[in-house]
Amino acid sequence: MLQTAERRIMTEETILTDDRKILSGVRVIDPVNRIEGLFDVAVEGGTVASMEPASGNGSGLWLIPGVVDMHVHLRIPGGENSETLETGLKAAVAGGVTRVGMMPNTTPALDTPEAVSEVTARGNSLGLALIHPVPAVTMGRKGIECTDFEAFSSMGITCFSDDGSPVMNDSSLAEAFKRLAPLNGVVIEHPEVVELAAGGAVNLGEASNLTGAKGIPEEAEYRDVERCIRILGESGTGCRLHLTHLSSPESVRLVAQAASEGLPVTCDVTPHHIALEETELLRKGTLAKMNPPLRSEESRRKLVSMAASGMVSAVASDHAPHHRSKKDCLIQDAAFGITGLETLLPITVDKLVNGASMSLMEVVAMLTSAPASVLGITIPGITAGEPAEMVLFDPDEKWTFTDSLSLSGNSPFLNTELRGKVLSVWRGRELYREGQFV
């Protein structure tokens, strides 16, 4: 349980108030330090003051490192009517996310050091979740001229994506691999064969048959996965490639095969692709429209099984807020994308731990240390004497997701009962407790 003991230290000149919180009998699940067990953890002044084996029974609560969501659209600049830095980062904290990978498909694109620095500094000045920028691979995300990787690397940024679009030009992708390899860089690819997906709105199959909207085949995804892996292999560079928001089991199979052959290729899936299938469109309409689209129930089950077998490295929300006007329309015309920061942790835990019997350590790693590795960042574990960056989570509490802190509420999980709730979040200090910012 969460206990607070307030100490007042008086001097002739000042009165200092120091809150000391004791988290008794929490299950610490820390992939960074490879620690799992019941502990009594004291937090004082934003620091983990002590961590001792639990002296009593377990509380049933988990204490995990802050979640790293490596795939987040904050929409700044150009999309302020869909999200602001404050609303997006507050939604992150409420979901237990302390670090976000900020995607570059903004207006204009985040493709220069100056633009990236300005937005990152503004966001990080808010004292909420930390932004780790993922600049564009190519100028304007047009798939042709590569951005200044070397300048970004000098800023400590080594992860790049044209997300929202693939890097369509083969020679540009090969150049990116060549230049990023010596920088220990990563290309995050949005895998899509544009010609196969053009004009599509939903999955090609039951969803397209029932809605009458044009379908997007799984082939549109996995053919680009094949292309990227082929170009990486031919480049001989050993550059890292990460395929994001995979929805097709064939895509995951190709990634696993490439990795088994020694290529540095990884992938992630989203909570919605492991939780929902294509007929959700009939219940939630455009709130269930995203790219790649929700697939068949068979594909969803296979994705979960593949994740459980270790073929998927990470889970990321692909948080994509949209102004209501872009969703209040026909499915064919609606914008792709859903919000997901606040539901990332509970849905992932429910589907992979409760639903697929994955270990707690494996699933927490998919939400913390694994995405951090892709972003090229070091995250703190839960260590006595170190600043607290962690989440207190009740894996069993049931609650209904009704009010989003995001400026946009385009989530198919709205008004849905979820299992697992964030209770408190720390990042150097306690930021959030029981639904309120501290």
Secondary structure by P-SEA (a helix, b strand, c coil): cbbbbbbbbbcccbbbbbbbbbbccccccccccccccccbbbbcccccccccccccccccbbbbccccccccccccccccccccaaaaaaaaaaacccccccccccccccccaaaaaaaaaaaaaccccccccccccccccccccccaaaaaaaaccccccccccccccaaaaaaaaaaaccccbbbbcccccccccccccccccaaaaaaccbbbcccccaaaaaaaaaaaaaacccbbbbbcccccaaaaaaaaaaaaacccccccccccccccccccccccccccccccccccaaaaaaaaaaaaacccccccccbbbbcccccccccccbbbbbbcccaaaaaaaaaccccccccaaaaaaaacaaaaaaacbbbbccccccccccccccccbbbbbccccccccccccccccccccccbbbcccccccccccc
